[in-house]
Amino acid sequence: MGTSAIIFYTIAAIMIVFSLLAVTARKILRAAVYLLFALGGTAAIYFMMNYFFLAAVQLIVYAGGIVVLIIFSILLTSHIEEKMQKPDTWKIILTSILGFGGTALCLFVITNHLFVAHPATGAEATMATIGEKLLGYGEGGYVLPFEVISILLLAAMIGAIVVAKRNKPKGNG
Amino acid sequence: MNWLYDFSILTQSIHESLSRNFVPGTVVLIEMILAGVAFMILFALLGLVLVYAERKVSAFFQQRLGPMRVGKWGTAQTLADVIKLLMKEPLMNKNADKFLFNLAPYIIMISAFMAMAALPFAKGLQALDFDVGLLYISAVSSLGVIGILLAGWSSDNKYSLIGALRSGAQIISYELSVGLSLLTIVVLTGSLQLSVIVESQADGWWIFRGHIPAVIAFIIFLIASTAETNRGPFDLAEAESELTAGFHTEYSGMKFAFFFLAEFANMFIVSALGATVFLGGWMPFHIGGWEAFNNIMDYIPPIVWFFGKVSFMIFMMMWFRWTFPRLRIDQLLTLEWKYLLPVNLMNILVMAFLVLMGWHF
């Protein structure tokens, strides 16, 4: 087994363990921390594949953004210290059947599909290529989705401000 | 002494001598361990030197002498402090969340380690050279805030929690300004790769070549990075006079030392980043066209230039800390969202216009 295989299996094991812990933990803040490790493992896999841009984005958006947001919202709600109730037995059984069934289906498809390495996909996605594609309006450019998403984000931001401002007492403007 | 000017000679010879004796898999493993040990030694040395420097600088600003008893001019004082911290009993609150309490210092340390791995220290002396280097550093340094939030909550102490939430709001806000001020220079370089950014300053550092927008970006970077590292005048997260010690009130012994070390390491990282992007990194002071002058400057090794510039940045940050009074939380957020961010956005536009017209040097 080569060095990269050992590293891959280590990262994969970490991801599986922490994903399981994230859904089974009974304390909600700990579940968020386990989720952080699972997401960090994904970034590590991207780094291993020399996909640095995606790895950095994974860290910045998921680990640095979403997990921080989750932790913040947990800290701002009450009852963090209470343990969550153990779910009913039939719920556990039903969800495990569903989960294992889904895993089995995925494994079945993956092991039976013949993956053919595409000879043309050797090109590395550099920062410059990504930037040009993202703002390109020619063949294979993504400027329209890019702009549509920015309008969506702007709308979400204005909406958040309006919602946050609504309950302000009148008179002391 | 050639390796002092180009470290790739040194690293190449280490790699070759290892390859002669071991199989490739083992070589990779040994090199990973060597790089890790090198960074740990740097981390420890930084802690020792910077704590001493901070105490001496603060003493001189307050017309005191600072530590003088242990060793000549108190130089062994930090070493004595380390031994004291190692022997202290690690205490913990009864109701603290033990797992998160113990985990929090490590998250902060790991984020500092990961950021430091991508810094170019000298020519050929850089562990990771991504083509998204700047994005990577800002990504991993944003992980540190998780450690602070967890430390504050798991301590089971009101002061800690207040400190952690303040720190969270502060770091998340000021990250924007740090990123945008660095982007202003990226407009000039056209690359996020740190080695390319350094090479592009061979004819002069960007702070001189980028006109007024580069100077404005540098000032914003200084303010925002001081805030991002939780240092005075933005040290609301710790604020000794109101929160005892903020998010690390309950920590003692080596776990406290980890927070302390990480704070100094983060100060080093932002200083190194500022030195690399604005002040040319390890690139000697060059003026385009003055060949003789440039050759004389090249006699000073790059690593001396790098650490000289970083020391200058660190001294500025210590100067801030011991000069300005602490800001209130509303002043802090007003400064970021109503002044720095709009100025920054306008600044990037002006810089983009300058580059488009080719008006920079």
Interface residues (C-beta under 8 A of the other chain):
Chain A: G2 T3 K27 L29 R30 V33 L36 F52 F53 A55 A56 V57 L59 I60 A63 G64 G65 V67 V68 I71 F72 L75 I80 T126 M127 A128
Chain B: G25 V28 L29 D97 F99 L100 L103 F130 D131 V132 L135 Y136 S138 A139 V140 S142 L143 V145 I146 L149 L150 W153 L161 L165 G168 I172 G190 S191 L192 Q193
